[in-house]
Amino acid sequence: MLRKLDHQSMGGAEFDWLSTVYHFSFADYFDETKINFGVLRVLNDNLISPHSVYKTTTNNNIETLTYVVDGELTYTDQHGHNCVLKRGQMHYMSAASDVEQIRSNNTAQPTRVLEIGISPQPHHRHQTHGDYHFDFEARHNQWLHMVSDIHGDAPITINQDVNIYTIILDEKNTATINVPLGRQAYLMQIEGFSEANGIALKEQDALEIIEDEIHIEATHTSHFIVIEMPKSSHPYM
């Protein structure tokens, strides 16, 4: 089963320092049909203005991941953790308590990041925190496995049965996603244009995949992220 989500139907917000698209209900945006997709609770596509800073508080009931699409992001928090992330790199946190964080774009160009929130397993949580500087070429025309659960073998592990992959396809190149029985996945077209099983996707569009296989062809150079997870009895709620 496939369902396309056009980015023009999504929520969002505009500030002097930030322009954002909300794939799910967030902050002042609420749509009862877009609460979550399985354990995927947050996917915000943020464009941070040059020389801008914003503060957030991560609570202890969500796994947070920040993927830099373009530009440079500086991260600091109240515990003294700090890092600078560039295109294709990721920050992750599984907090045992609320954590205040500061994200800054200290450059003269906009920075685009994806903020991802995953509902964790309710028990046996492991506190994790860090960043991973993936080799950018490792996703060129092949899937790069970035995130898995704590028993998996991805470079980043979180407290949920989730796998996150990314790929950059050259124009006319193809890729396949096979989502088996009992699983579902959320595909986002980060950059470019493509067709997935004949469905046209533009930048910021998404595709929900439930127990299905899709074949992607990049009609222009395309950048994707896929978040794969257990099938929910009510996948859209």
C-alpha positions in Angstrom: 0.0 0.0 0.0 1.3 3.4 -1.0 0.1 6.9 -0.1 1.6 10.1 -1.4 1.7 13.2 0.7 2.2 16.5 -1.2 4.3 19.0 0.6 1.9 21.7 -0.3 -0.7 20.1 2.0 1.6 20.0 5.0 1.7 22.4 7.9 4.5 24.9 8.5 5.5 28.2 10.1 7.5 31.3 9.1 9.7 33.4 11.4 12.5 35.9 10.8 15.0 33.2 11.7 13.3 30.0 10.5 11.0 28.7 7.7 9.7 25.2 8.4 7.5 22.5 6.9 5.8 20.1 9.3 5.0 16.6 8.1 3.1 16.0 11.3 1.2 18.0 13.9 3.7 20.2 15.7 3.7 23.3 17.8 0.7 25.5 16.8 -0.1 23.3 13.7 -2.6 20.5 14.4 -4.2 18.1 12.0 -5.9 15.1 13.5 -5.1 13.1 10.4 -1.4 13.9 10.7 -0.5 13.0 14.3 2.1 10.4 13.4 3.0 7.5 11.1 3.6 4.5 13.4 6.4 5.4 15.8 7.5 8.4 13.6 6.1 11.4 15.5 8.1 14.4 14.1 9.6 15.3 10.8 10.2 19.0 10.4 12.0 20.4 7.4 13.8 23.5 8.7 15.5 26.3 6.8 17.5 28.3 9.3 18.4 31.9 8.3 22.0 33.1 8.3 23.5 34.1 11.7 20.4 32.8 13.5 19.9 30.8 16.8 17.0 28.9 18.1 16.5 27.0 21.4 14.5 23.8 21.9 13.9 21.5 24.8 14.0 17.7 24.1 11.9 15.7 26.5 12.6 12.2 27.8 9.9 10.4 25.7 11.3 10.9 22.2 14.4 9.9 20.3 15.6 13.0 18.4 17.8 13.0 15.3 19.0 16.0 13.3 20.1 15.5 9.7 21.9 18.3 7.9 20.7 18.6 4.3 22.7 21.7 3.4 24.9 24.3 5.1 26.4 24.1 8.6 24.7 23.7 12.0 26.3 24.3 15.4 24.8 22.3 18.3 25.2 22.9 22.0 23.3 21.9 25.1 23.1 22.4 28.9 25.5 19.5 29.5 28.3 21.0 27.5 27.9 18.8 24.5 28.8 20.7 21.3 29.5 19.9 17.6 29.5 21.4 14.2 27.5 19.4 11.5 27.7 19.8 7.8 25.8 18.3 4.8 24.9 14.7 5.3 25.9 14.5 9.0 23.6 13.7 11.9 23.2 14.5 15.6 21.2 12.1 17.8 19.9 12.1 21.4 18.0 9.8 23.6 17.6 11.8 26.8 16.8 10.5 30.3 15.4 13.9 31.3 14.5 17.2 29.6 17.5 18.8 27.8 17.8 22.4 26.7 19.5 22.7 23.3 20.7 25.5 21.1 21.1 25.2 17.4 22.9 27.9 15.5 23.6 28.8 11.9 26.8 30.9 12.3 27.3 31.2 8.5 26.2 33.7 5.9 24.1 31.1 4.0 20.9 29.4 5.0 21.1 26.0 6.7 18.6 23.3 6.0 18.1 20.5 8.5 15.5 17.7 9.1 14.4 17.3 12.7 13.2 13.7 13.3 11.3 12.5 16.4 10.8 8.8 17.1 8.6 7.4 19.9 10.9 5.1 22.0 10.4 1.7 23.4 8.6 2.2 26.8 11.1 0.1 28.8 14.8 -0.6 29.0 15.9 2.7 27.5 19.6 3.4 27.0 20.6 7.1 27.1 22.6 8.0 24.0 24.0 11.2 22.7 26.4 12.2 19.9 27.0 13.0 16.3 28.2 11.0 13.3 30.1 12.4 10.4 29.1 10.0 7.6 31.2 9.9 4.4 29.0 11.8 2.0 30.0 9.6 -1.0 28.8 6.5 0.9 25.2 7.3 -0.2 26.0 7.9 -3.9 23.7 5.6 -5.8 23.4 3.2 -2.9 21.5 3.1 0.4 23.5 4.2 3.4 22.2 2.7 6.7 22.5 5.5 9.3 20.3 4.4 12.2 19.1 1.1 13.7 17.8 -0.1 17.1 20.3 -0.7 19.9 20.8 -4.3 18.8 21.5 -3.3 15.2 24.7 -2.6 13.4 24.2 1.0 12.1 26.6 3.7 13.2 23.8 5.3 15.2 21.5 3.2 17.5 18.3 4.3 19.2 15.7 2.8 21.6 13.2 1.7 18.9 12.9 -0.9 16.2 13.6 1.6 13.4 16.0 1.8 10.5 16.9 5.0 8.7 18.6 5.1 5.3 19.6 7.8 2.8 20.6 7.8 -0.8 21.6 10.3 -3.5 20.6 9.0 -7.0 22.1 10.5 -10.1 19.6 11.4 -12.8 18.1 8.2 -14.5 19.5 6.0 -11.8 17.2 3.6 -9.8 16.8 2.2 -6.4 14.4 -0.3 -4.7 12.8 -0.3 -1.3 11.2 -3.6 -0.1 9.0 -3.2 3.0 8.1 -6.7 4.1 5.0 -8.0 5.9 4.6 -6.5 9.3 6.7 -3.3 8.4 6.0 0.2 7.1 8.2 3.0 5.9 8.1 6.8 5.3 10.1 8.0 2.3 10.9 11.7 1.9 12.1 13.3 -1.3 14.7 15.7 0.3 16.0 17.1 -3.0 15.3 16.7 -6.7 12.5 14.9 -8.6 11.7 11.3 -9.1 9.0 8.6 -9.8 8.3 5.8 -7.4 6.1 3.1 -8.9 4.9 5.7 -11.4 4.1 8.3 -8.6 5.7 11.6 -9.3 7.6 13.1 -6.3 8.9 16.6 -5.9 11.2 18.1 -3.3 9.7 17.8 0.2 7.0 15.3 -0.9 6.6 12.1 1.0 5.4 8.6 0.4 3.9 6.2 3.0 4.7 2.6 2.2 3.0 -0.3 4.0 4.1 -3.9 3.2 5.0 -3.0 -0.3 7.9 -2.7 -2.7 8.8 0.4 -4.6 11.1 1.1 -7.5 12.5 4.7 -7.6 13.8 6.4 -10.7 15.5 9.8 -10.4 14.2 12.1 -13.1 16.7 14.7 -11.7 19.5 14.1 -9.2 17.6 13.1 -6.1 18.3 12.9 -2.3 16.0 10.7 -0.2 15.6 9.6 3.4 13.7 6.5 4.4 12.4 5.7 8.0 11.4 2.0 8.3 9.6 0.7 11.3 7.1 -2.0 12.6 3.6 -1.8 11.1 1.2 -0.1 13.4 -2.4 -1.4 13.8 -3.4 2.2 13.1 -0.4 3.5 11.1 -1.7 7.0 10.5 -2.7 7.7 14.1 
